[in-house]
Amino acid sequence: MSQPPPPPYEQRPNQPPLPEGPPPTAPPPLPPLPPATPSSSKTLKSCSHHLSTEERLKRRKTCRFIEEAGRILQLPRVATATGMVLFHRFFSKHSFDEHDRFEVAVACILLAAKTEESPKKLSHVILKCHQLKTRATDPGKGMLDPKSEEYLKLKERILLLERIILHTIGFELSIDHPYKFLVDQIKSLTGKRKVKYVDSKKDQSKMVNELLQMSMNFANDSMHSNLCLQFSAKFIAHACVFMSACYCKITLVNATPPLTWESALEVPVESLVSISEQILELISDRKGMNGNPNFADVKKNLES
């Protein structure tokens, strides 16, 4: 007897179910982004990495929106990070002129919440995200009526975008984030006594927590750019550890043969410089950043 044909869709581990309805037409495959070319200059400069200033700004603003929405929806940090990675992946193959980035962000949040086993009700996500958006653009506007035509049309677009995102990323929902790698790297550096405070009088027992806190902050900042498309999560994590060490005035111990940051972190120096420069560019507009001597130390180490 002949075998029955396989089902059109086979459920994978940790794969959220497809929303009901006919599948959208998959977008035509586009060529991959060209590889990022690390800066060879001894002076820090803007890292365009094939993105226009306008596109970098749109990515940054939308990721801030996803981050704030994740906080309001009480999503775990990893789910919020997954939402930002999905957003960057989607717009690596689509133009910002083709889709409303706010609606794509909402669909990414929904999909990320399911992927990271923290699902939220569709109506709750849409209403909270819409309220967050209008809070800045139209403060006088009240909560969106879930029975209104505007809500129903928005809901349809979000559900369609959720399916389009899945097709765009090839249903690849296994995403690594820098967080687990930076914890392991900090434990390795401190456990093997490869690092020390520049000021020998400082309490060495506080080093792990100080490095961890600053590394987490830099890793969170990195999510606002398309670094996740250029480098592995491990390389990004180790660059965040390097920046944190410079910021906290922590240096490598004297050893034979001499230790270097690229060898201690097992990251090519070009990648280390490129990632650090892009993160510094992201946070350069923060109040007091340019006058902070700790950030000056990070730049000094990059230029050396």
Backbone hydrogen bonds, N-H to C=O, Kabsch-Sander energy under -0.5 kcal/mol:
donor,donor_aa,acceptor,acceptor_aa,energy
11,Q,9,Y,-0.5
15,Q,12,R,-1.7
48,S,46,S,-0.9
51,L,48,S,-1.7
56,R,52,S,-2.4
57,L,53,T,-2.1
58,K,54,E,-2.2
59,R,55,E,-2.5
60,R,56,R,-2.3
61,K,57,L,-2.7
62,T,58,K,-2.4
63,C,59,R,-2.3
64,R,60,R,-1.8
65,F,61,K,-1.7
66,I,62,T,-2.5
67,E,63,C,-2.5
68,E,64,R,-2.4
69,A,65,F,-2.8
70,G,66,I,-2.4
71,R,67,E,-1.6
72,I,68,E,-2.3
73,L,69,A,-2.7
74,Q,71,R,-0.7
75,L,70,G,-2.8
79,A,76,P,-0.8
80,T,76,P,-1.7
81,A,77,R,-2.5
82,T,78,V,-2.1
83,G,79,A,-2.1
84,M,80,T,-1.7
85,V,81,A,-2.1
86,L,82,T,-2.6
87,F,83,G,-1.9
88,H,84,M,-2.4
89,R,85,V,-2.6
90,F,86,L,-2.5
91,F,87,F,-2.1
92,S,89,R,-1.0
93,K,90,F,-1.4
94,H,90,F,-0.7
98,E,95,S,-1.3
99,H,95,S,-0.8
101,R,99,H,-0.6
104,V,100,D,-2.3
105,A,101,R,-2.2
106,V,102,F,-2.1
107,A,103,E,-2.2
108,C,104,V,-2.4
109,I,105,A,-2.3
110,L,106,V,-2.3
111,L,107,A,-2.4
112,A,108,C,-2.7
113,A,109,I,-2.4
114,K,110,L,-1.7
115,T,111,L,-2.4
116,E,112,A,-2.5
117,E,114,K,-1.6
118,S,113,A,-3.7
125,V,121,K,-2.3
126,I,122,L,-2.5
127,L,123,S,-2.4
128,K,124,H,-2.2
129,C,125,V,-2.5
130,H,126,I,-2.5
131,Q,127,L,-2.2
132,L,128,K,-2.1
133,K,129,C,-2.3
134,T,130,H,-2.6
135,R,131,Q,-1.5
136,A,132,L,-0.7
136,A,133,K,-0.9
137,T,133,K,-1.7
138,D,134,T,-2.6
141,K,138,D,-1.9
148,S,145,D,-2.0
152,L,148,S,-2.0
153,K,149,E,-2.4
154,L,150,E,-2.0
155,K,151,Y,-2.8
156,E,152,L,-2.0
157,R,153,K,-2.1
158,I,154,L,-2.4
159,L,155,K,-2.3
160,L,156,E,-2.1
161,L,157,R,-2.6
162,E,158,I,-2.1
163,R,159,L,-1.4
164,I,160,L,-2.2
165,I,161,L,-2.8
166,L,162,E,-1.7
167,H,163,R,-2.1
168,T,164,I,-2.6
169,I,165,I,-2.4
170,G,167,H,-1.0
171,F,166,L,-2.7
172,E,169,I,-1.3
173,L,171,F,-1.0
175,I,173,L,-1.0
180,K,177,H,-0.5
181,F,177,H,-0.6
182,L,178,P,-2.3
183,V,179,Y,-1.6
184,D,180,K,-1.7
185,Q,181,F,-2.3
186,I,182,L,-2.3
187,K,183,V,-2.1
188,S,184,D,-1.9
189,L,185,Q,-2.6
190,T,186,I,-2.4
191,G,187,K,-2.5
192,K,188,S,-1.9
193,R,190,T,-1.0
194,K,189,L,-2.9
195,V,189,L,-0.7
196,K,251,T,-2.6
198,V,249,K,-2.6
200,S,198,V,-0.9
202,K,199,D,-1.8
204,Q,202,K,-0.7
206,K,203,D,-1.6
207,M,204,Q,-1.5
210,E,206,K,-2.2
211,L,207,M,-2.9
212,L,208,V,-2.6
213,Q,209,N,-2.5
214,M,210,E,-2.0
215,S,211,L,-2.5
216,M,212,L,-2.3
217,N,213,Q,-1.8
218,F,214,M,-2.4
219,A,215,S,-2.6
220,N,216,M,-2.5
221,D,217,N,-2.1
222,S,218,F,-2.1
223,M,219,A,-0.9
223,M,220,N,-0.7
224,H,221,D,-1.8
225,S,222,S,-1.6
227,L,222,S,-0.6
228,C,225,S,-0.6
229,L,226,N,-1.8
230,Q,226,N,-0.7
230,Q,227,L,-1.0
231,F,227,L,-2.6
236,I,232,S,-2.1
237,A,233,A,-2.4
238,H,234,K,-2.3
239,A,235,F,-2.1
240,C,236,I,-2.0
241,V,237,A,-1.8
242,F,238,H,-2.0
243,M,239,A,-2.4
244,S,240,C,-2.2
245,A,241,V,-2.4
246,C,242,F,-2.2
247,Y,243,M,-2.6
248,C,244,S,-2.8
249,K,246,C,-1.0
250,I,245,A,-3.4
251,T,196,K,-3.0
253,V,194,K,-2.5
264,A,260,T,-2.8
265,L,261,W,-2.5
266,E,262,E,-0.8
267,V,262,E,-1.6
272,L,268,P,-2.4
273,V,269,V,-2.4
274,S,270,E,-2.3
275,I,271,S,-2.7
276,S,272,L,-1.9
277,E,273,V,-2.7
278,Q,274,S,-2.1
279,I,275,I,-2.1
280,L,276,S,-2.5
281,E,277,E,-2.2
282,L,278,Q,-1.7
283,I,279,I,-1.7
284,S,281,E,-0.7
286,R,283,I,-1.6
289,M,286,R,-2.0
292,N,288,G,-0.5
292,N,289,M,-1.3
295,F,292,N,-0.5
296,A,292,N,-1.5
297,D,293,P,-1.6
298,V,294,N,-1.3
299,K,295,F,-2.2
300,K,296,A,-2.3
301,N,297,D,-2.2
302,L,298,V,-1.7
303,E,299,K,-2.0
304,S,300,K,-1.0
